[in-house]
């Protein structure tokens, strides 16, 4: 019989936001107390102890490292928290969901986006690229690919000149040069080598190389230099070859090809200058040493990985999977599981994840549940 309506819990409120701090003495509350009732209780305590706070504040509540979205007793029971002692309930101010300030309209699905400095680069299912200002002003529509663009990345950006790379289901990556002042763009290199469509691209921190992965299960490393003396094929320079073929774009071949995945490579991230990490539909995360061209480690999951991001601050991995979960991996862990946290709020496939570049505790995720 469910007696949660009659049972009680001992709780203690804590917060990192000092302006809303209340005495940490334990309280007895009904186990079936709701978050709205917790919110009312905290505001009453603040009113008694913080004369500077005049208006009621909306709070979210965290127990056992997870937001409380159900009755408190139910949340505590599901997460294996003992109800015999005092349960610590952390509260944080609830912030409103961000609202879009501009809408960047495309003619088809937007499948890729990368922002840098003052500019936004997008890729679309109508085979085109687009350049925008941060305020949403459209600068250029860039044709060139013959199939949907699945990934884009800036290589370098200055006040007068920028370069970027795009990856497409047409089995190519294209390296572009943009004259900012003239607002003119040119495809300088067409990178060929993949046998099926590309899914991901990532540029190293120096802007000297980029990595691609695709449906041929291959990881390829390329030079990101716009004007490279290494573009030689059978003794013939790329520029001579381009003139012979009547094309301004030069064909570029990969510096390195790495095999190991059994299904599509869904994401690639750089770790330093000579190491990359990949995720795949084959349920694995793999680390590669580019100096030796070898696989250095492999982590296995129970579902296909759709995305991966490595924190620039901590080196921890975030993954998006087909089981609707976001997972936090510590690849350096030598004790227990390398999966340190699992985030389960999404109700559909999680398609993308990204760490905050400035706060090691923040990340964003996007899923097919429209959140």
N, C-alpha and C positions, 0 to 999 in steps of 0.2 A: 504493500500500500504506500502511496506517495504521501509522506507527511511533511513535505518541504514547507507547506504553508504554516506549520506549527513549530518547526525547528528554527534555531537561531545560529548565527555565526558571530564570532568575535572578530572585528576588523579594526585596522589602524590605517588612517589616511596619511599618505606621504606625497610630496610633490617637489620637483626641482625648480619650480617657479616661485621664488621667495615671496613675491607680492601676494600670492594666494595661500601662503602657508597657514595651517591650522595646528592646534595642539595635537601631538601624536598619541594621546591617550586612547586606549582601545574602547570600542563601542560595541554594544550588542544590537544586531539588526536581524530582521527576519531573513531567512535563507532565500526566500522568493522575492527579495527586494529587486526592483528594476533599476535600470541606469537613470531613468528620469527621477526616481525617488532618491537615488544616490546623489544626483545633481542638486536636488532640493536641500538635502542634508548638508552637503558641503557648503552651499551658499549660505545656509543659516549659521554654520560655524564660522565662515569668513566674516559675516556681518557682526558676529559677537566679538571677534578678535582683531579684525582689520577695518578700522574706521575709514581708511583711505579708499576702500572699495565701496562705491555707492550703488552701482547697478549689478544685477544678477549676471553671472557669467556661465556660459555653457561649457561643460567639461566632458572629456572622454576618460574612461577608466581602464586601467591595465592591471591584470592579475596574471602571474606566472608568465610574464613577457608577452601577453597577447591582449588585444583590446576586448573588452567585455561587450558582447553583442546579444547576450541572453540574460536571464535571471542570474543573479550572482551565485546562488547555490548550485545551479546547473553548470555554470562555467567552472566553478571550483571542482565539482565532482568529475567533469569530463577531462580535466587536465591533471587529475591525480593529486590535487593539493589537499593536504590534511585539514579537516575542519575541526580537529580537536584543539589546535592552537589558535593563535591570532593570525588572521589572514591579512597580509599587507596589500592595500589597494592604492595604487598610484593614480593620480589624476593630473591631466594636462588640459590646458585650454583648447577647446574645439575651434578650429579655424574653418572659415567657410571654404567651400570648394572653389578653386580658381576659375575665373570666367575668361573666355577668349576675348582679347582686345581687337584682333583682326582676323579675317578669314581669307586664306590663300586659296583661291578657287582654281581647280584643275578640271580638265575634261574627262578624266578617268581616275581610277583608284590611285591614291598616293602610296607608293610602296617603299620609299626611302627618303630620309631627311638627315641633313647634317648642318648645324649652325656653327659659324666661327666668326669672331670679331663682329663686323657690321653686316654679315651676309648670311643668307639661308640658301642652301642647295637642296633641291628635291628631285626625286625620280618618280616616274609615272608609268602606269600600265599602257599608256598610249605610245610608248617607246621614246618619250621625250624627257629632257632635263629642263629644270627651271631655276632661274636665279632671282632672288628677292632681297629687298632690304629687311632689316629687323622690324621696320614699321609696317611691313606688308606690301610695299610697292614692288610691282613686278618689273624686273629688269630685262630678262631674256627668256625666250623659249628656244631650246637647243635640240634639234633633230640629229640623228646619226645612227642610233641603234635600230635594229630591225625586229626587236622583240621587247617585252616589258623590261624596264630597268628595275633591278631588285636591290641595289645597294649603291651608295655614293659616299665619298669622303674627300675632304679638303686635303691637299698636299702642302700648299704654302699660300700665304696671303700677305700682300703688302698694299700700300696705298695706290700703287700703279699697276701691279701685275699679280695675278693669282693663278694657281693651278689646282686641278682636282681630278679625281678618277671616278668612273662609273662602271658598274658591273651589270650584265644583262643576261637574260635567257637566250640571247643570240650567240652564246658561247664566247663572247669577247668582253674584255675590259678596255675602256678607252681612257686615255690620258689627255686632258684638255688644258689649254692655256687661255686665260681670259685677260684681255687688256681692259682694266677697269675704266680708264679715262675715255677710251674710244667705245666702250661697251661692246666689244667684239670678241668672239670666242672662236678657237680653232682646235680641232682634234689633231694633236701632234703625233700620237702613237696609238695604234690599235694592237692590243695585246692578245695574241692567239696562242692556244695550247690546250685549253680545256676541250673535252670531248662532248660535254653536255652543258646545259645552262648553268650560269653562275648564281650563287645565292648571297655571297657576302664578300666584303672587302674591308681592309683595315690598313692604315698607313702608320709606319713607325714614328716615334717622337721626333726624329731628326728630319723626317720628310724625304728620306733617301730611298726607301724601299716600301713596297706595299705587298700585302698577302691577299690571295683570293681562294675561295672554296666554292664547290658547286656539286651538281648532281652526279658528276663522274667520280665522286668520293675522293678527289684529289685536292691537296693543298699546294698552291704554287706561290713562289716568291718572285717579285719583279723589281726592276729598277724603276724608281719614281722620278728620275732625272728627266727633265724635258729635253735637254740637249746632251746626249750621252754618246761618248766615243765607242761604247761597247756594242752598239747596234750594228753588228757585222754578221753577215751570213754568207758562207762560202767565199770569203774574201771580198765581197761586194758591200759597200756601205749602204745603210738604210736610205740615205738621201738620194744616192744614185738609183737605188731600187725603186724609190717612190717616183722619181722623174721618169724612169722607164715605164712604170705602170700608169703614169698619168694621174697620180693621186698625191695630195698634199700630206696625207697621213702616212706614217712609217709603221711597218710591221715590227712589233717587238716580241721576242720570245722570252720565256721565263728563265730566271737565274737558277732556280732550284725547284724540283718537283718532289713532293713527299707523299708516299703511299702508306696506307694503314687502315683508314676507315673503310667500312664495308657498305655504307650508305651515304646519303648526301651530307656534305659538310654545311652546317646551318649557320655557324658563326666562327669568327676568328678574332683573337685579341693578341696584341703584342705584350710581352713581359720583358722589358728592357730592350736592348738592341739586337740580341741574338737568340731570342726565345719567343715562341708563340704558343697559344693555347687554342684548341679548336673544340667545338661541340658538333654532334652529329645525330642524324636520325638512327644511327646504329646503337643508341643508348650509351655512348661513351663520351668522356672528355679526355683529350689527349694533349700532352705537352711535348713540344718539339725543340730540339737544339739545332739551330740553323748553321752553326759552325761545322758540326759533324754530320748534319743532315740525318739525325736519328731521333727516334721516339724515346723520350726520357721517363714518362710516366703515363698511366692510364687510370681513370676513375670510371666506374660503371654505375649507371642508373637503371631504373626499372621501366623507363619509358623513353621515347624519343625526346631529344633536346632540340628546342626550336631557337633558343638564343642563349648567349653567354656574354657576361661582361666582367672584366677584372678590375677591381677597385684600384685607382691610381694612388690611393692613400695607404691602403693596407695590404693589397695583393690578394684579398679574398675574392672568391668567385661567386657570382650570382647566376642562376640558371632559370630558364623558362621551359616548361615541359608540357607534354600532352595530358598529364594527369591533373592539370589545373593548379599545380603548386609551383611556388617560387622557392628555391632552395639556396641556402648559404653554405658554401664549401670553404674549408680551410685546408689547402693542399699541403701545408707544412705540418699538419697534425700527425703526431706519432702515437697518440693514445685515444682509444675509442674511435668513434665514427668521424670521418672527415666532413660529414654533413652536420653542421653546427646548429642550424635552424631551418624550419620548414614553415612557410607562410601559406595559409590555406584559404584566404578570403575570396579568391576568384571562383566562379562557377563554370567557366568554360576554359578551353585551351589558352594558356598564357603564351603570347607570341613574342614579347620583347621585354627586356629589363635593362636598366641603366643605373649605375651608381652616381651619386652626387660627386662632382669634382672638388667640393670644398668641405663637405661634412661626411665623415666616415660612417655615420649612423643612418644616413638617408639614402633611399633609392626609389626608383619609380618603375612600375610595371604596367603593361598593357595586355589585354586579353580580348577574346572574342565575346565576352559578356558585356562589351561596350564600356568597360571601366578601366 
